[in-house]
Amino acid sequence: SNIPWENLSSRLPPRNTPPLILFCRHYEAPFLGVAYYPEDWDNTGIIGYLYDPKYKCFYSADDPWQRNFGYNELYDASAQFVAIYIDTMRCKFEYAGKDWMIQFWKGQYGYVFIGHEIGIYNKPKNRGTEHYDAVSDEEAIYMSMTGYRKGVELYTREYGKYWWCTGFVPGKLDKFSDRSELSLTARLTMKDNEMLVAFTNSLKDNGMILGEDFTVKGLDVYVNW
């Protein structure tokens, strides 16, 4: 429900809360001695991010405002201008009469967070531009993701249905220009064999090697990137 402005001050977090944490519905920050659990914000957070106290990571809500804007490559090209330094892999394929893309990201997000993302998008085949829409709830797939830095596990996003699976933790890369210290493992469950073949072929087109960079078990694709 909406919070009346006159009652908002009593619900604000402590003064020493980092600004990015204010964007979340609830958070714990033991390293700062603060914890905050407002009950009135819905599960989109203020700018679409929530906090997972179990894995101590931030993640995107199920239906954030960003979903309305889909994806095109201009977003990545302009990311450095807002201090986001990322590597990405775009897996494009045709499935169910549409152009699909499953995209992976990893890198530095601002000056205080590192993280990983997997996004699922598609577009009509007759669209004249390379702008993709975020998939619908029905088109979303089941997946999980674990993020690592220098081989050390940072967090896990548990297996569930996602259109955008993300995880971010406080941290700073040794060099913003070198994201090789970050990696992820992911399990992505395809809807059927047609989607499985199309996606795995796209992984191969991106230089991923079956048996080394990804494996297949039934409709599950396990990616190490």
Summary of the structure (lengths in Angstrom):
residues: 225
radius of gyration: 18.4
end to end distance: 40.2
largest distance: 59.2
contacts: 638
relative contact order: 0.14
helix: 17%
strand: 44%
